[in-house]
């Protein structure tokens, strides 16, 4: 049985691509990377029993097609279920990564947001007029964040990346700024 932890980082993107038969080249193109940057990982995932090759039981050759094994597919489905309700919409944590994607049309962003290889690291998103506020899962890495921003930019969206620096309640914020105004007034 494959543990859900085997799908961290780039492994998760590859696992989502390999839900159906694909070559290493097709998987790399789907993730927007060079084949050489993922080929070693694909070979390791095959050796670990996460991926099956169309050449099995023989050693895969160039152009081989891969897909998730039955056990890996079940583990990925369990991970999908676990991630589905993991993050409460609107909930933010210190140091959590955010994207603000500004664009004009919904159709340009639909292809990006429908791609699990790009969106599996999203905790939640909110539509704000002509922009999207996208919160990444707290455990997501910078690679997933950058890949999503790049895909959104290719779709015509302007992206601003940031992290939650300091969360404050409305009451604390009012007190802080009222105090700042008092100090500024006293100095005049």
Number of C-alpha atoms within 10 A of each C-alpha: 10 17 13 17 12 16 20 14 17 16 18 21 23 25 25 21 24 24 17 12 18 19 22 26 19 16 26 20 12 16 21 13 13 13 17 11 10 19 16 12 15 22 17 13 19 20 12 12 17 27 26 22 22 18 12 11 8 8 11 16 10 8 12 16 21 26 23 24 18 16 15 23 19 15 20 23 13 14 16 14 11 12 15 13 10 12 17 10 12 12 9 19 14 11 13 16 23 22 23 21 22 19 19 12 13 10 9 15 20 12 12 19 16 11 16 16 23 25 20 22 23 23 24 19 16 13 11 11 9 12 18 18 18 21 27 26 23 17 12 17 15 12 11 21 23 14 17 25 22 17 19 24 17 13 17 16 22 16 20 12 13 14 14 13 11 8 12 10 7 9 8 11 12 12 11 12 11 12 12 12 12 10 11 10 9 8 7 5
